[in-house]
Amino acid sequence: MVLLRPLALLLALVVSELYCLSWFIDVSESQGPGATLQSFSFNCSPYIPTLELLHVQPPTTFFNPPSLTRWQGTYVGKMTLSSSARLDALTVNHYELQLRFTCGNQVTEGRLSVNVQRDPNRDQCAGRFASPAGEIIQVRETVTPGTPLYTLLLPGQGAQMNITSAQDPPYFPGPFSIDGQGQLWAPSQGLKGQAQKVFQLQILVTFGQGRSCRGMLTVKVLPVSSSQVSFPQQAQNITIPENLVPGSKVAQVHARGFDVRYEIVSPVPCRLFSIARVDGVVRTTAPLELAQAPDAAVTRLRVKAFERLRPWDSAELDFQVDVQSVNRWPPRCLPALLATQIPETTPVGTFVNTFTCTDPDSPGSTLDYQLLFHSPASASSLCLRDGVLEVNDTLDCDAPGACLQHTASILVLDSGQPPMTTEVPVLVMVTPVNEFSPTCVSRTFRVREDARPHTLLGSVMGTDLDYPHDSIEYSISGGSAPFAVDSLNGEVHLLGPLDYEMQKSYRLTVLLTDHSQDQDPTCHRSGSCTITIEVEDVNDHAPECEPPFQELTVYAHLGRSLEVTTVSCRVAQEPQRLAFSYRIVGGNSQSRFSLQGAVLVHNDLMLAPPWPEQSHTYELLIRVADAGPSTPHLSTTATVIVHIVPWRASTGATSIHRTTVPSRMTPLLVTDTEVFWQPEPWFVVVLTVTSALLLLGLGWFLSWLLRGLTQVLQTSSKPTQALLLNSIQGTKGSIEGFVEAPRMETPQAPSSVMSLHHFDGRAQDSRTGRDYLFNTHTGARRWL
């Protein structure tokens, strides 16, 4: 035998690994028994391998068990055709051979696919037709003239068939004929009276390209039997389900007669059914899947019954086999899972997702769809229309819990019996969209001008229709104002000092920016509003008197009241404030002075002697406080020195000599800054401990030095000791006198000094030229 092709595949197997084998080979249908199909090379050291043929599909005996031989340290396996091999591409063109290779403990299975290829040069006449005896057919003499007697089945198309043998009378009642489809026709004169005759017909089959073959058909004419075969039952319809496996019984026919045999005469060949020759049982020979073979739904069978020894004695029965569809498979849907996400702004009627379902049992049949919601249980946002999932209602994520995932299932029902269903899970995620800009209402806050930093003024209440509604960040446009807004809660705080006199109100633009309200984290919307902050006036400036110090000389008449001066005060930062209260708080001995508003009046009501003959000086302290509604009430003290000179006869007229500190002569303010060092507490502790240790060490050293000195003195002469002792005592007395002298000469400061006022200014008396210190708050002074 000739190998179709040489070694097609060389595969080396390592024993420690397992491989899935798979080969594909093509073989010509002209290959005969013993032909080598495939060779395999295996490496299986040090074991002895085995190669087995497990099974063949479709079952056949055309293949020998594989052989395995050792050659140069490698095992070579071969697959060959058996002696019964008759390959025919038109009958079976594909075989599947399952092989098993065993190497020690390792077992590997593989599949060998054999494709049978047509051989155009092969003789097309085969079977009994091409044998020397030829094909033998039997017909009754009562056959209808001109009817087909036999059909010669040959592979291929376009073959021409001719009867080449002689059909001369009187032996032939008339010529037989054969057409291009291979049908042999009875003579037009019929075969009546030709019983027991045998007609041999030589037939020439011509193919294209000059190729041809010959065969023989032998026609035996049978006489008509006196006892005819007949079917007692009438023609009937038989209904069977499509899920019958091949070999299942469909029906059984019975004919009257002796030693009756049965065969199917129409259709020929019968692909789906067969009949037992002896008992007449009709069985299925192939699957009746209507989805793959719709033409199997209705089959008209013609069964022929005849006697075995007298085949011309026959009868025929026609009946119909209806194959009923069986609902075995639920609908199949693609995709099997619908998962998608859509934004909340998706318009109503938008397609969410599409899917396709078919019924394997009945392609093209109508299916029913039902949408079942799971979460939320009664959602109406989605609907199913003509097998398409659509948005049914406005989607909204701007309420708590509204923007969620919709879980549902689509129930697909077929129309078979019993009905079968398929459930398609549905998961739709609704994603939020930032649709609205945040807004806030303009507000007005009031704050005292003496409010401390970080004081809470109020809150800006921003609102956003998108969910979550409080995902807003606050900020102030521009940074010149002394205010700040909390970015999270919108609280407005004071950052720095305020001054009503400098600025009475502020207008701030608060920007609002939302976040975390869209599937895209970079998508933001913003808004703004204006808040007004009004500063409330607080009395934070004390009055200032001009001048702050006056010195007057008054020549007073006894028993008269005299206006001495008018105290003029104002608040420079608030010129509109004019209401002040005046009160003498010091120096008004004997109540000689009173105030009428801002006017200082001297009252001298002494009518009887003794009258003062000497001039008298009064140092008056006048407290000036603001008297308006603002709080707190601040005050200052003006100093007025009045020299009262009694009236004498020689005095021409009462007069007042006024001495004031002119406005151009501003009192000199002496500021004494005392710089002191205040160490840390730990440093004080360390310094104290160190000093104590140093003093202890120094004391110890001095005691040691004195003990040494005493020993030296004791060894010296007594005169020297006396002289040294007198010297030391004299030195000690002089030191003690030096130390005590300052104590005697320094007088103890009177306790009244500790009670003196603190003087924060220094000035010079314009009349006397003396310098003095004064207190700007109390008006007290001290001459230098």
C-alpha positions in Angstrom: 0.0 0.0 0.0 1.1 3.5 -0.7 1.3 6.0 2.2 -0.9 9.1 1.4 1.6 11.4 2.8 4.8 10.8 4.8 5.2 11.4 8.4 2.8 14.3 9.2 3.6 15.0 12.8 6.4 14.1 15.1 5.5 14.6 18.7 7.9 14.0 21.6 6.3 13.3 25.0 8.1 13.8 28.3 7.0 11.2 30.8 6.6 13.8 33.6 4.1 15.8 31.7 0.7 15.1 30.2 -0.3 16.4 26.8 -3.6 16.5 25.0 -3.0 14.8 21.6 -4.8 15.8 18.4 -4.0 15.0 14.8 -5.8 15.7 11.5 -5.1 13.7 8.4 -6.6 13.4 4.9 -6.8 10.0 3.1 -8.1 9.2 -0.3 -11.0 6.9 -0.7 -8.9 4.9 -3.1 -6.7 3.6 -0.3 -7.2 -0.1 0.2 -6.5 -2.6 3.1 -3.1 -2.3 4.7 -2.5 1.3 3.8 -0.6 3.3 6.5 -2.6 6.3 7.6 -0.3 7.9 10.2 3.0 7.3 12.0 3.7 8.6 15.5 7.1 8.9 17.3 7.2 8.6 21.1 10.0 8.9 23.6 9.3 6.7 26.7 12.5 5.8 28.4 13.0 3.6 30.4 9.4 2.2 30.2 7.8 0.1 27.6 4.8 2.0 26.2 1.5 0.9 24.8 -0.7 2.4 22.1 -4.4 1.5 22.0 -7.3 2.2 19.8 -10.2 2.9 22.1 -13.1 3.4 19.7 -14.1 4.8 16.3 -16.9 7.1 15.4 -18.9 6.2 13.4 -18.4 2.6 14.4 -16.5 0.6 11.7 -14.0 -2.2 11.2 -12.0 -0.3 8.6 -9.0 0.4 11.0 -6.5 -2.0 12.5 -5.3 -1.7 16.1 -2.2 0.5 16.1 1.2 -1.1 16.1 4.1 0.1 18.2 7.8 -0.8 17.4 11.1 0.4 18.8 13.5 2.0 16.4 16.8 3.7 17.4 15.7 4.3 21.0 12.4 5.8 19.9 9.0 4.1 19.7 7.1 4.4 16.4 3.4 3.8 16.2 1.4 3.2 13.0 -2.3 3.3 12.0 -3.3 1.1 9.0 -6.5 0.1 7.2 -7.9 -3.3 7.9 -8.7 -6.0 5.2 -12.3 -5.0 5.3 -11.7 -1.3 4.5 -13.8 0.1 1.7 -13.6 3.8 2.0 -16.3 5.8 0.2 -16.3 9.6 0.6 -19.9 9.8 -0.4 -21.0 7.3 2.3 -18.8 8.4 5.2 -16.2 11.2 4.8 -15.0 11.6 8.4 -13.9 9.2 11.1 -12.8 10.0 14.7 -10.3 7.6 16.3 -9.7 7.8 20.0 -6.1 6.7 20.9 -4.5 6.0 24.3 -0.8 6.1 24.9 0.6 4.7 28.2 4.1 5.3 29.3 4.8 4.0 32.8 2.3 5.8 35.1 1.6 8.5 32.6 -1.5 8.0 30.4 -2.3 10.3 27.5 -5.3 10.2 25.3 -5.6 11.8 21.9 -7.9 12.0 18.9 -7.0 11.2 15.3 -9.4 12.8 12.8 -9.5 11.0 9.4 -11.0 12.9 6.5 -11.9 10.7 3.5 -11.3 12.6 0.3 -13.0 12.0 -3.1 -10.8 10.3 -5.8 -11.8 11.6 -9.2 -9.9 8.8 -11.0 -11.7 6.0 -9.1 -14.1 3.7 -11.0 -17.6 4.8 -10.0 -19.4 1.5 -10.6 -19.3 -0.6 -7.5 -21.3 -3.1 -5.5 -23.3 -5.9 -7.0 -24.1 -3.9 -10.1 -20.4 -4.0 -11.1 -20.0 -7.7 -10.1 -20.1 -10.4 -12.8 -23.5 -11.6 -11.6 -24.9 -8.2 -11.6 -27.8 -6.8 -9.6 -31.0 -9.0 -9.5 -34.4 -7.5 -9.3 -37.8 -9.3 -9.2 -41.0 -7.9 -10.6 -44.5 -9.3 -11.1 -45.9 -9.9 -14.5 -48.8 -7.7 -13.6 -46.6 -4.7 -13.3 -48.0 -1.6 -14.9 -46.4 -1.0 -18.3 -44.0 1.9 -18.4 -43.5 2.1 -14.6 -40.1 2.4 -12.9 -38.8 -1.0 -11.7 -35.5 -0.1 -10.2 -33.3 2.9 -9.5 -29.5 2.5 -10.0 -27.7 4.7 -7.4 -24.3 5.9 -8.5 -22.2 8.7 -6.9 -21.8 11.9 -8.7 -23.9 13.7 -11.2 -24.0 14.1 -14.9 -23.5 10.4 -15.7 -25.1 9.0 -18.9 -26.6 5.4 -18.7 -27.4 3.3 -21.8 -28.6 -0.4 -22.2 -26.1 -1.9 -24.6 -27.3 -5.5 -24.6 -29.8 -6.6 -27.3 -33.5 -6.6 -26.6 -34.7 -8.4 -29.7 -38.2 -10.0 -29.9 -39.7 -12.5 -29.5 -37.8 -13.0 -26.3 -38.3 -9.4 -25.2 -41.8 -8.2 -25.2 -40.5 -4.8 -25.7 -37.3 -2.8 -24.8 -36.5 -1.8 -21.2 -35.2 1.8 -20.8 -33.1 3.6 -18.3 -32.8 7.4 -17.8 -30.1 9.7 -16.6 -31.3 9.4 -13.0 -30.7 5.6 -13.0 -34.4 4.6 -13.1 -35.1 1.4 -15.0 -38.5 1.5 -16.8 -40.8 -1.4 -17.7 -41.5 -2.0 -21.4 -44.4 -0.1 -22.7 -46.1 -3.4 -23.7 -45.9 -4.7 -20.1 -44.7 -8.0 -18.9 -48.0 -9.9 -19.0 -47.3 -13.6 -19.9 -43.5 -13.2 -19.3 -43.6 -15.0 -16.0 -40.5 -17.1 -15.1 -38.5 -15.2 -17.7 -35.1 -13.6 -16.9 -34.0 -10.6 -18.8 -30.2 -9.6 -18.5 -29.5 -6.0 -19.3 -25.9 -4.8 -19.9 -25.7 -1.1 -18.9 -22.9 1.4 -19.8 -22.3 4.3 -17.5 -20.3 7.1 -19.0 -18.8 9.9 -16.9 -17.0 13.0 -18.0 -13.5 13.2 -19.5 -13.9 9.8 -21.2 -14.3 7.7 -18.1 -16.9 4.9 -18.0 -17.9 1.7 -16.3 -20.2 -1.3 -17.0 -22.6 -3.3 -15.0 -25.5 -5.8 -15.3 -29.1 -5.8 -14.1 -31.0 -9.1 -14.1 -34.8 -8.7 -14.2 -36.8 -11.8 -13.1 -40.5 -11.8 -13.9 -42.7 -13.5 -11.2 -46.1 -15.0 -11.8 -49.2 -13.8 -10.0 -50.1 -15.9 -7.0 -53.5 -17.3 -6.6 -53.6 -16.4 -2.9 -52.7 -12.7 -2.6 -51.0 -11.0 0.3 -53.2 -8.2 1.9 -53.2 -5.8 4.8 -56.3 -6.1 7.0 -56.0 -2.5 8.4 -56.6 0.7 6.4 -54.1 3.5 6.0 -53.7 5.6 9.1 -51.7 8.5 10.5 -49.2 7.9 13.3 -48.0 10.7 15.6 -44.7 10.3 17.5 -42.6 12.8 19.6 -39.4 14.2 18.2 -37.4 13.0 21.2 -37.5 9.4 20.2 -34.0 7.9 20.1 -32.9 6.0 17.0 -34.2 2.4 17.2 -37.5 3.4 18.9 -40.6 1.6 17.8 -43.0 3.7 15.7 -45.6 1.2 14.6 -46.1 -2.4 13.5 -47.8 -3.6 10.3 -49.3 -7.0 9.7 -50.3 -8.6 6.4 -52.1 -11.8 5.6 -50.2 -14.4 3.7 -47.7 -17.2 4.1 -44.2 -16.4 5.3 -44.7 -12.7 4.6 -41.7 -10.3 4.5 -41.9 -6.5 4.7 -39.9 -3.6 3.1 -40.3 0.1 2.6 -40.7 0.9 -1.0 -41.2 4.7 -0.6 -39.3 6.8 0.0 -36.2 5.1 -1.2 -33.8 5.4 0.5 -35.6 6.0 3.7 -33.4 8.0 6.0 -35.5 8.3 9.1 -37.3 4.9 9.4 -36.8 1.2 8.8 -39.0 -1.9 8.9 -38.1 -5.3 10.2 -38.4 -7.8 7.3 -40.0 -10.5 9.5 -42.3 -8.9 12.1 -43.1 -5.6 10.3 -42.0 -3.3 13.2 -41.3 0.2 12.0 -38.4 1.9 13.9 -36.6 5.2 13.8 -33.1 5.1 12.3 -32.0 8.7 13.0 -32.8 11.6 15.4 -36.0 13.4 14.7 -34.8 16.9 15.7 -37.2 19.2 14.0 -34.9 22.2 14.7 -32.1 20.5 12.6 -34.4 18.6 10.2 -37.7 20.4 9.6 -38.6 18.1 6.7 -38.9 15.3 9.3 -42.2 16.7 10.6 -44.3 14.6 8.0 -43.2 11.4 6.4 -45.4 9.3 4.0 -44.3 5.7 4.1 -45.3 2.9 1.6 -44.7 -0.5 3.0 -44.7 -3.6 0.8 -45.6 -7.1 2.1 -44.7 -10.1 0.1 -44.2 -13.9 0.5 -40.7 -14.9 0.9 -40.9 -17.7 -1.7 -43.3 -15.9 -4.0 -42.1 -12.3 -3.9 -44.4 -11.3 -6.7 -47.3 -12.0 -4.4 -47.3 -8.7 -2.5 -49.5 -5.9 -1.2 -48.7 -2.3 -0.3 -49.8 -0.1 2.6 -49.5 3.7 2.8 -49.5 5.6 6.1 -48.2 8.9 7.4 -45.9 9.5 10.3 -46.2 12.9 12.0 -43.4 14.0 14.3 -44.6 16.3 17.1 -42.3 18.9 18.6 -41.3 18.3 22.2 -40.5 21.2 24.4 -37.2 20.0 25.8 -35.0 23.1 25.9 -35.8 26.4 27.6 -35.3 29.6 25.5 -31.7 30.7 25.1 -30.9 34.4 25.5 -27.8 36.4 24.5 -26.4 38.0 26.5 -27.3 35.8 29.5 -26.8 38.8 31.9 -27.8 42.4 31.4 -25.6 44.7 33.3 -25.2 48.4 32.5 -25.2 51.8 34.1 -27.1 54.9 33.0 -27.0 58.5 34.2 -30.0 59.8 36.0 -30.7 62.3 33.2 -31.5 59.5 30.7 -34.7 60.5 28.9 -37.8 58.4 29.1 -38.0 55.8 26.3 -34.2 55.4 26.0 -33.0 51.9 25.3 -31.1 50.6 28.3 -30.1 47.3 26.8 -31.2 44.8 24.2 -31.0 41.0 24.1 -32.1 38.2 21.8 -33.8 35.0 22.8 -34.6 32.0 20.7 -36.3 28.7 21.3 -34.1 25.7 20.3 -37.1 23.5 20.1 -39.0 25.8 17.7 -36.9 28.4 16.0 -38.8 31.5 15.0 -41.6 30.9 17.5 -43.1 33.7 19.5 -41.8 34.1 23.1 -43.3 36.0 26.0 -41.3 38.3 28.3 -42.1 39.4 31.8 -40.1 41.9 33.9 -39.8 41.1 37.6 -38.2 43.6 40.0 -36.3 42.5 43.0 -34.8 45.7 44.4 -36.7 48.0 44.7 -39.6 45.6 44.7 -42.1 48.0 43.0 -39.8 50.1 40.8 -41.4 51.7 37.8 -38.3 53.3 36.3 -37.8 50.5 33.8 -40.1 48.7 31.5 -39.9 45.9 28.9 -41.3 46.7 25.5 -41.0 44.2 22.6 -38.0 42.5 24.3 -36.2 45.7 24.8 -35.4 47.2 28.2 -36.3 50.9 28.3 -36.4 53.8 30.7 -40.0 54.1 31.8 -39.9 57.0 34.3 -37.7 59.9 35.2 -34.7 58.8 37.1 -33.8 60.9 40.1 -30.8 60.6 42.4 -31.6 63.8 44.3 -33.4 62.1 47.2 -31.9 59.9 49.9 -31.8 56.3 48.7 -33.2 57.2 45.3 -29.9 56.7 43.3 -29.4 53.0 43.6 -29.0 49.9 41.6 -32.1 48.3 40.1 -32.0 44.5 40.2 -34.6 42.6 38.2 -35.0 39.6 36.1 -36.6 39.0 32.7 -38.6 35.8 32.5 -38.7 34.4 29.0 -41.5 31.8 28.3 -41.8 29.7 25.2 -45.1 28.3 23.7 -44.2 24.6 24.0 -45.8 22.0 26.1 -44.9 21.9 28.9 -43.9 25.6 28.9 -40.3 26.2 29.8 -38.8 29.4 31.0 -35.4 31.2 31.1 -34.5 33.9 33.6 -32.2 36.7 32.5 -30.7 38.7 35.5 -30.8 42.4 35.1 -28.6 44.9 36.9 -28.9 48.6 36.1 -26.8 51.1 38.0 -28.2 54.7 38.0 -25.3 57.1 38.3 -25.7 60.6 39.7 -25.4 63.7 37.5 -24.5 67.2 38.9 -27.5 69.0 37.5 -28.0 72.0 39.8 -25.8 74.8 41.1 -25.7 75.5 44.8 -27.5 78.6 46.1 -27.7 80.6 49.3 -29.7 83.5 50.6 -28.1 86.9 51.2 -27.9 87.7 54.9 -26.9 90.5 57.2 -24.8 90.0 60.3 -24.1 92.5 63.1 -20.9 92.5 65.1 -19.6 94.8 67.8 -16.4 96.6 66.9 -14.7 95.3 70.0 -15.4 91.7 69.1 -12.5 89.4 69.5 -10.9 87.4 66.7 -12.5 84.0 65.9 -15.9 85.4 67.0 -18.7 83.5 65.2 -20.9 86.0 63.3 -23.3 83.6 61.8 -23.7 80.9 59.1 -24.3 81.0 55.4 -26.9 78.3 54.7 -26.2 76.9 51.2 -28.6 74.5 49.5 -28.2 72.2 46.6 -31.0 70.2 44.9 -28.4 67.5 44.0 -27.9 64.7 46.5 -26.2 64.7 48.9 -27.5 68.2 49.6 -24.8 69.3 52.1 -21.8 68.5 49.8 -20.9 72.2 49.5 -17.6 74.0 50.1 -17.6 77.6 51.1 -15.1 80.3 50.3 -14.9 84.1 50.2 -14.1 85.9 47.0 -11.1 88.1 47.7 -9.1 88.2 50.9 -8.9 91.8 52.0 -11.7 91.8 54.6 -11.0 90.6 58.1 -13.4 87.7 57.9 -13.3 84.0 57.0 -15.9 81.4 56.2 -15.6 77.7 57.3 -15.3 75.7 54.1 -17.4 72.8 55.5 -20.3 74.4 57.4 -20.4 78.0 56.1 -19.8 79.6 59.5 -18.5 83.2 59.2 -15.7 84.1 61.7 -14.0 87.3 62.5 -10.2 87.3 61.9 -9.0 90.7 63.0 -9.9 93.9 64.9 -12.7 96.1 63.7 -13.0 99.9 63.8 -16.4 101.4 63.4 -14.9 104.8 62.8 -12.8 103.4 59.8 -15.5 101.2 58.2 -19.1 100.7 59.2 -20.0 97.8 57.0 -18.6 95.1 54.8 -20.1 93.3 51.8 -18.7 89.9 51.1 -19.3 87.5 48.2 -19.4 83.9 49.4 -18.7 81.3 46.8 -20.4 77.9 47.0 -18.9 74.9 45.1 -20.5 71.5 45.2 -18.6 68.2 45.1 -19.3 64.4 45.2 -22.5 64.8 43.3 -21.5 63.4 39.9 -20.1 60.1 38.6 -17.2 62.3 37.3 -15.4 63.6 40.4 -14.0 66.6 38.5 -17.5 67.9 37.6 -18.4 70.8 39.9 -21.0 73.6 39.9 -20.7 76.8 41.8 -22.9 79.7 43.0 -22.6 82.8 45.2 -24.5 85.1 47.4 -23.7 88.4 49.2 -23.6 88.8 52.9 -23.5 92.2 54.6 -21.6 92.6 57.9 -22.6 95.8 59.9 -20.2 96.9 62.5 -21.9 98.2 65.7 -20.3 101.2 67.3 -18.7 100.7 70.7 -17.5 103.5 72.9 -13.8 102.8 72.7 -12.3 106.3 72.8 -12.1 108.4 75.9 -12.8 112.1 75.8 -9.8 114.4 75.4 -9.8 117.8 77.0 -8.1 120.8 75.4 -6.0 121.8 77.2 -5.6 119.0 79.6 -4.0 121.3 82.2 -5.0 124.8 83.2 -3.6 127.1 85.9 -5.7 130.2 86.8 -5.4 133.1 89.2 -8.7 134.5 90.4 -9.3 137.7 92.3 -12.5 136.9 94.1 -15.0 139.1 96.0 -16.2 137.8 99.2 -19.8 136.4 99.1 -19.9 136.2 95.3 -19.8 133.3 92.8 -17.4 133.6 89.9 -17.1 131.6 86.7 -13.5 130.4 86.7 -13.2 128.5 83.3 -14.9 126.2 80.9 -13.7 122.7 80.4 -13.6 122.0 76.7 -13.5 118.3 75.8 -14.2 116.2 72.7 -13.6 112.8 71.1 -11.3 113.3 68.2 -12.2 110.0 66.5 -15.9 110.6 66.9 -16.6 114.3 66.4 -20.3 113.7 66.5 -20.2 112.7 70.1 -20.9 115.9 72.1 -22.7 114.7 75.3 -20.4 114.7 78.3 -20.8 114.7 82.1 -18.5 116.7 84.4 -17.6 116.0 88.0 -15.0 117.4 90.5 -13.3 114.3 91.9 -10.4 115.9 93.8 -9.0 119.1 95.3 -12.3 120.8 96.1 -11.6 121.4 99.7 -14.4 123.3 101.6 -16.5 122.8 98.5 -15.5 126.1 97.1 -16.0 125.0 93.5 -18.9 123.6 91.6 -19.6 122.7 88.0 -22.5 124.0 85.9 -22.2 121.7 83.0 -18.7 122.4 81.6 -18.3 125.7 83.5 -16.2 125.7 86.7 -17.7 128.2 89.2 -16.0 129.5 92.4 -18.5 130.0 95.3 -17.3 132.4 98.1 -20.2 132.8 100.6 -18.2 133.7 103.7 -20.0 136.9 105.1 -18.5 137.2 108.5 -14.9 137.6 109.5 -12.3 136.3 109.6 -11.8 136.6 105.9 -8.8 135.0 104.4 -6.1 137.5 103.8 -3.7 135.3 102.0 -4.1 133.8 98.5 -5.0 130.1 98.4 -4.3 127.6 95.6 -6.6 124.7 94.7 -5.6 121.9 92.5 -8.9 120.6 91.1 -9.4 117.3 89.3 -12.4 117.3 87.0 -13.6 113.9 85.6 -15.1 114.2 82.1 -17.1 111.2 81.0 -19.2 110.6 77.8 -22.9 110.6 78.6 -24.3 109.0 75.4 -26.2 105.7 75.1 -23.0 103.9 74.0 -21.3 101.6 76.6 -19.0 101.5 78.3 -18.7 105.1 79.5 -15.1 106.2 79.2 -13.7 109.2 81.0 -10.7 111.4 81.4 -9.5 113.8 84.0 -8.6 117.4 83.5 -6.4 119.3 85.9 -7.2 122.9 86.8 -5.0 124.8 89.3 -6.8 127.9 90.7 -5.0 130.5 92.7 -7.6 132.4 94.7 -6.5 135.9 95.6 -8.8 137.7 98.1 -10.2 141.0 97.1 -8.6 144.0 98.8 -9.6 147.6 98.8 -6.5 148.4 96.8 -7.6 146.0 94.1 -9.2 147.9 91.3 -11.3 145.1 90.0 -11.8 141.4 90.2 -9.9 139.6 87.5 -8.8 136.2 86.6 -5.2 135.5 85.5 -5.3 132.5 83.3 -2.3 130.4 82.7 -2.9 127.4 80.5 -0.8 125.0 78.6 -1.2 126.4 75.2 -2.2 124.0 72.5 1.1 124.7 70.7 2.9 123.5 73.8 2.1 119.9 74.0 3.0 118.4 77.4 6.1 116.3 77.1 5.3 112.6 77.8 8.1 110.7 79.4 7.9 107.0 78.8 10.1 104.9 81.0 10.6 101.4 79.6 12.0 99.1 82.2 13.7 96.1 80.6 13.8 93.1 82.8 14.8 89.5 82.2 12.4 86.8 83.2 14.1 83.4 82.9 12.4 80.1 82.5 11.4 78.2 85.7 13.7 75.3 85.0 16.6 77.7 84.6 15.8 79.3 88.0 15.8 75.9 89.6 19.1 74.9 88.0 20.7 78.3 88.9 19.5 78.0 92.5 20.8 74.5 92.9 24.1 75.4 91.3 24.5 78.5 93.5 23.7 76.5 96.6 26.3 73.9 95.7 28.8 76.6 94.9 28.2 78.3 98.2 28.6 75.0 100.0 31.8 74.4 98.2 33.1 77.9 98.9 32.2 77.5 102.6 34.0 74.2 102.8 37.0 75.8 101.1 37.1 78.8 103.6 36.7 76.5 106.6 39.6 74.4 105.3 41.6 77.5 104.8 40.8 78.9 108.3 41.8 75.5 109.9 45.1 75.6 108.1 45.7 79.2 109.0 44.9 78.5 112.7 47.5 75.8 112.8 50.0 78.1 111.3 49.3 80.8 113.9 49.5 78.3 116.7 53.0 77.4 115.7 54.0 81.1 115.7 55.0 83.2 118.7 52.3 84.7 120.8 53.3 88.3 120.1 52.9 87.6 116.5 49.6 86.0 117.2 48.4 89.1 119.2 49.6 91.4 116.5 47.9 89.4 113.8 44.8 89.2 115.9 44.6 92.9 116.5 45.2 93.5 112.8 42.3 91.2 111.9 40.0 92.7 114.4 40.8 96.2 113.2 40.1 95.2 109.7 36.9 93.6 110.7 35.7 96.7 112.6 36.6 99.0 109.8 34.6 96.8 107.4 31.6 96.7 109.8 31.7 100.4 110.1 31.9 100.8 106.3 28.9 98.6 105.9 26.8 100.2 108.6 27.5 103.8 107.6 25.2 103.7 104.5 22.4 102.3 106.6 22.5 105.2 108.9 22.8 107.8 106.3 20.0 106.4 104.1 16.7 107.5 105.5 13.8 105.1 105.2 11.4 106.1 102.6 8.0 107.1 103.9 5.2 104.7 103.4 3.2 107.4 101.6 5.6 107.2 98.7 4.2 103.7 97.8 0.8 105.2 97.5 1.8 107.9 95.0 0.1 108.0 91.7 1.8 106.7 88.6 2.9 109.8 86.6 3.0 109.2 82.9 3.8 112.7 81.7 6.2 115.5 82.3 5.7 119.3 81.7 7.0 122.7 82.6 5.0 125.4 84.4 4.9 128.4 82.1 4.7 130.8 84.9 7.2 129.6 87.4 9.3 127.5 85.0 9.4 124.5 87.3 9.1 121.0 85.9 6.5 118.6 87.2 5.2 115.1 86.6 1.5 114.5 86.0 -1.0 111.7 85.5 -3.1 112.0 82.4 -6.0 110.0 83.9 -6.3 111.4 87.4 -4.7 114.8 86.9 -2.4 114.3 89.9 1.0 116.0 89.6 4.3 116.2 91.4 6.7 119.1 91.4 10.3 118.3 90.6 
